[in-house]
Amino acid sequence: MRYGKFTAKGVTAHCEIEGQTVHQVSGLPWNAGYKRTGETYKLSEVKLLAPIQHPGKVLAMALNYGSHLHNAPKPERPEPFLKPSTSIAGPNDAIILPRDSTRIDAESELVVVIGKTAKNVSEKDALNYVYGYTCGNDVSARDWQRGDKSWWRAKGSDTFSPIGPWIETKLDPTNAQIIGRINGKEAQRCNTSEMIFNVVQCIAFISKYMTLNPGDMIFTGTSGTPDALKPGDKVEIEISGIGTLVNTCK
């Protein structure tokens, strides 16, 4: 099942998407009273928004693919960092490139969406706390990432966390193909099987120290050497079994 958020004909609401039909629903799937309202739309007549626009927490995994290490040693444990919820952007939203950064990259990533409160969960049980998965772009200002004492703006500036186009609830997170394109040219390609620390390891590790709540998100890391972005670029993040997230830069 695909879960998302849309706006159409003056209505903004959450939805379930079946084929080309958008079923309006009442709120978030982990809240009481969640159900379909009976209102439907054609997928072609709605604008999809970020499926979760105000997550409580957004975490992202640093150095989680060997191809992205650039000769650095593999981390001995998962290395998550926090991104602010204000960095979230939706499908077809613009990625705003700050004028005072000299190098901003796209990072194609699988994003995990938590479905119920997780604290001290085991790797064996970790997937029971997942609601679904979506495509994500961990936009990164490399000059700030290297020069600042922390990554607060390099990874957390407004629009630096596009997600979408929806949340897919049925996916094998150990075997999903990820392709990143800029202006139609392939810039990244990997499989989630290449993660140094897989989804269940990341959830178990994070929940040992930090409670994960429904709607929280984990960006699971990127591969290779991403390409730089410039105004006017079209960025696509395609993940098998989910779909394609598209954004433009300005």
FENHU-V744758 format. One record per pair of residues at least 24 apart in sequence whose ideal C-beta (glycine too) atoms are under 10 Angstrom apart, sorted by the first residue. I is the first residue (numbers start at 1). J is the second residue. Records with the same first field share a line. If there is no record, write none. Layout:
I: J / J
This chain:
1: 29 / 132 / 166 / 167 / 168 / 169 / 170
2: 43 / 51 / 132 / 134 / 165 / 166 / 167 / 168 / 169 / 170 / 242 / 243
3: 28 / 29 / 51 / 52 / 113 / 131 / 132 / 134 / 166 / 167 / 168 / 169
4: 43 / 46 / 48 / 49 / 50 / 51 / 52 / 90 / 91 / 134 / 164 / 165 / 166 / 167 / 168
5: 46 / 47 / 48 / 49 / 50 / 51 / 52 / 53 / 90 / 91 / 164 / 166 / 167
6: 41 / 43 / 45 / 46 / 47 / 48 / 49 / 51 / 90 / 91 / 166
7: 46 / 47 / 48 / 49 / 90
8: 39 / 41 / 42 / 43 / 45 / 46 / 47 / 48
9: 39 / 41 / 45 / 46
11: 39 / 41 / 46
12: 46 / 47 / 49 / 53
13: 37 / 39 / 41 / 46 / 49
14: 49 / 51 / 52
15: 39 / 40 / 41 / 43 / 46 / 48 / 49 / 51 / 166
16: 40 / 166 / 169
17: 41 / 43 / 46 / 48 / 51 / 165 / 166 / 167 / 168 / 243
18: 43
19: 43
20: 44 / 45
22: 46 / 48 / 166
28: 52 / 115 / 131 / 214 / 215
29: 113 / 115 / 131 / 132 / 167 / 169 / 214 / 215
30: 114 / 115 / 116 / 117 / 131 / 213 / 214 / 215
31: 214 / 215
43: 165
47: 90 / 91 / 92
48: 90 / 91 / 92 / 164 / 165 / 166 / 245
49: 88 / 89 / 90 / 91 / 92 / 93 / 164 / 165 / 166
50: 88 / 89 / 90 / 91 / 93 / 134 / 161 / 162 / 163 / 164 / 165 / 166 / 245
51: 88 / 90 / 91 / 111 / 113 / 132 / 134 / 163 / 164 / 165 / 166 / 167 / 168 / 215 / 217
52: 85 / 88 / 90 / 111 / 113 / 114 / 131 / 134 / 163 / 164 / 167 / 214 / 215 / 216 / 217
53: 85 / 88 / 89 / 90 / 163 / 215
54: 85 / 86 / 88 / 215
55: 83 / 84 / 85 / 88 / 113 / 114 / 161 / 163 / 213 / 214 / 215 / 216 / 217
56: 85 / 114 / 211 / 212 / 213 / 214 / 215 / 216 / 217
57: 82 / 83 / 84 / 85 / 114 / 206 / 210 / 211 / 212 / 213 / 215 / 216 / 217 / 218
58: 82 / 83 / 84 / 85 / 86 / 87 / 88 / 111 / 136 / 138 / 155 / 156 / 161 / 163 / 215 / 216 / 217 / 218 / 219
59: 83 / 111 / 112 / 114 / 202 / 206 / 210 / 212 / 216 / 217 / 218 / 219 / 220
60: 107 / 109 / 111 / 136 / 138 / 140 / 151 / 155 / 156 / 161 / 217 / 218 / 219 / 220 / 221 / 222
61: 109 / 112 / 138 / 195 / 196 / 197 / 199 / 201 / 202 / 205 / 206 / 218 / 219 / 220 / 221 / 222
62: 138 / 151 / 155 / 219 / 221 / 222
63: 196 / 197 / 221 / 222
64: 109 / 194 / 195 / 196 / 197 / 198 / 201 / 202 / 219 / 220 / 221 / 222 / 223
65: 109 / 178 / 188 / 190 / 191 / 192 / 194 / 195 / 196 / 220 / 221 / 222 / 223 / 224
66: 190 / 194 / 195 / 196 / 223 / 224
67: 188 / 189 / 190 / 194 / 222 / 223 / 224 / 225
68: 107 / 188 / 190 / 194 / 196 / 221 / 222 / 223 / 224 / 225 / 226
69: 196
70: 224 / 225
74: 196 / 197
75: 196 / 197
77: 196 / 197 / 201 / 205
78: 195 / 196 / 197 / 198 / 201 / 202 / 203 / 204 / 205 / 206 / 218 / 220 / 221
79: 196 / 197 / 202 / 205 / 221
80: 197 / 202 / 205 / 206 / 209 / 210 / 218 / 219 / 220 / 221
81: 138 / 150 / 151 / 152 / 155 / 156 / 219
82: 151 / 152 / 155 / 156 / 210
83: 136 / 138 / 139 / 151 / 152 / 155 / 156 / 157 / 160 / 161 / 217 / 219
84: 152 / 153 / 155 / 156 / 157 / 158 / 160 / 161
85: 156 / 161 / 215 / 216 / 217
86: 156 / 157 / 158 / 159 / 160 / 161
87: 138 / 139 / 153 / 155 / 156 / 157 / 158 / 159 / 160 / 161 / 162 / 163
88: 136 / 158 / 159 / 160 / 161 / 162 / 163 / 164 / 217
89: 137 / 139 / 158 / 159 / 160 / 161 / 162 / 163 / 164 / 245 / 247
90: 159 / 162 / 163 / 164 / 165 / 245 / 247
91: 134 / 135 / 162 / 163 / 164 / 165 / 166 / 243 / 244 / 245 / 246 / 247
92: 162 / 164 / 165 / 245 / 246 / 247 / 248
93: 159 / 162 / 163 / 164 / 245 / 246 / 247 / 248
94: 159 / 162 / 231 / 247 / 248 / 249 / 250
95: 137 / 139 / 157 / 158 / 159 / 160 / 161 / 162 / 229 / 231 / 233 / 235 / 247 / 248 / 249 / 250
96: 139 / 157 / 158 / 159 / 160 / 231 / 249 / 250
97: 139 / 141 / 157 / 159 / 160 / 228 / 229 / 230 / 231 / 233 / 249 / 250
98: 141 / 144 / 153 / 157 / 158 / 159 / 160
99: 231
100: 141 / 143 / 144 / 153
101: 140 / 141 / 142 / 143 / 144 / 145 / 153 / 154 / 157
102: 141 / 142 / 143 / 144 / 228
103: 140 / 141 / 142 / 143 / 144 / 145 / 146 / 228 / 229
104: 139 / 140 / 141 / 142 / 143 / 144 / 145 / 154 / 157 / 160 / 226 / 228 / 229 / 230 / 233 / 249
105: 137 / 138 / 139 / 140 / 141 / 142 / 145 / 180 / 182 / 187 / 188 / 222 / 225 / 226 / 227 / 228 / 229
106: 137 / 138 / 139 / 140 / 162 / 180 / 181 / 182 / 187 / 188 / 222 / 226 / 227 / 228 / 229 / 233 / 235 / 236 / 237 / 247 / 249
107: 136 / 137 / 138 / 139 / 140 / 155 / 160 / 180 / 187 / 188 / 219 / 221 / 222 / 223 / 224 / 226 / 237
108: 135 / 136 / 137 / 138 / 178 / 179 / 180 / 181 / 187 / 188 / 189 / 190 / 222 / 223 / 224 / 226 / 235 / 236 / 237 / 238 / 239 / 245
109: 134 / 135 / 136 / 137 / 138 / 161 / 163 / 178 / 180 / 188 / 190 / 192 / 218 / 219 / 220 / 221 / 222 / 223 / 237 / 239
110: 134 / 135 / 136 / 171 / 173 / 176 / 178 / 190 / 192 / 195 / 199 / 218 / 219 / 220 / 221 / 222 / 237 / 239 / 241 / 242
111: 135 / 136 / 137 / 138 / 161 / 162 / 163 / 164 / 167 / 217 / 218 / 219 / 220 / 237 / 239 / 242 / 245
112: 136 / 167 / 171 / 173 / 199 / 200 / 202 / 203 / 212 / 216 / 217 / 218 / 219 / 220
113: 163 / 167 / 168 / 169 / 214 / 215 / 216 / 217 / 218
114: 203 / 206 / 207 / 211 / 212 / 213 / 214 / 215 / 216 / 217 / 218
115: 167 / 169 / 212 / 213 / 214 / 215 / 216
116: 212 / 213 / 214
117: 207 / 211 / 212 / 213 / 214 / 216
118: 203 / 204 / 206 / 207 / 210 / 211 / 212 / 213 / 214 / 216
119: 207 / 208 / 209 / 210 / 211 / 212 / 213
120: 204 / 207 / 208 / 209 / 211
121: 200 / 203 / 204 / 205 / 206 / 207 / 208 / 212
122: 200 / 203 / 204 / 207
123: 198 / 199 / 200 / 201 / 202 / 203 / 204 / 205
124: 200 / 204
125: 200 / 203 / 204
126: 198 / 199 / 200 / 201 / 202 / 203 / 204 / 205 / 206 / 207 / 212
127: 172 / 173 / 199 / 200 / 203
128: 203
129: 200 / 203 / 204 / 207 / 212 / 214 / 216
130: 169 / 171 / 173 / 199 / 200 / 203 / 212 / 218
131: 167 / 169 / 214 / 215 / 216
132: 166 / 167 / 168 / 169 / 170 / 171 / 242
133: 167 / 168 / 169 / 170 / 171 / 172 / 173 / 176 / 192 / 199 / 217 / 218 / 220 / 239 / 241 / 242
134: 163 / 164 / 165 / 166 / 167 / 168 / 171 / 217 / 237 / 239 / 242 / 243 / 245
135: 162 / 163 / 164 / 165 / 166 / 167 / 168 / 176 / 178 / 180 / 236 / 237 / 238 / 239 / 242 / 243 / 244 / 245 / 246
136: 161 / 162 / 163 / 164 / 178 / 217 / 218 / 219 / 220 / 222 / 237 / 239 / 245
137: 161 / 162 / 163 / 164 / 180 / 219 / 222 / 226 / 229 / 235 / 236 / 237 / 245 / 247
138: 162 / 219 / 220 / 221 / 222 / 226 / 237
139: 226 / 229 / 235 / 247 / 249
140: 222 / 226 / 229
141: 229
142: 226 / 228
155: 219
159: 247 / 249 / 250
161: 217 / 219
162: 235 / 237 / 245 / 246 / 247
163: 217 / 219 / 237 / 245
164: 237 / 242 / 243 / 244 / 245 / 246 / 247
165: 237 / 242 / 243 / 244 / 245 / 246
166: 242 / 243 / 245
167: 217 / 242
168: 239 / 241 / 242 / 243
170: 241
171: 199 / 239 / 240 / 241 / 242
172: 199 / 240 / 241
173: 198 / 199 / 200 / 202 / 220 / 241
174: 198 / 199 / 200
175: 240 / 241
176: 239 / 240 / 241 / 242
177: 238 / 239 / 240 / 241
178: 220 / 222 / 223 / 237 / 238 / 239 / 240 / 242
179: 236 / 237 / 238 / 239 / 240 / 244
180: 222 / 223 / 224 / 226 / 227 / 235 / 236 / 237 / 238 / 239 / 245
181: 227 / 234 / 235 / 236 / 237 / 238 / 244 / 246
182: 226 / 227 / 228 / 229 / 230 / 233 / 234 / 235 / 236 / 249
183: 227 / 230 / 232 / 233 / 234 / 235 / 236
184: 234 / 236
185: 227
186: 227 / 236 / 238
187: 224 / 225 / 226 / 227 / 228 / 229 / 235 / 236
188: 222 / 223 / 224 / 225 / 226 / 227 / 237
189: 223 / 224 / 238
190: 221 / 222 / 223 / 224
191: 223 / 240
192: 220 / 221 / 223 / 239 / 240
194: 221 / 223
195: 220 / 221 / 223
196: 221
197: 221
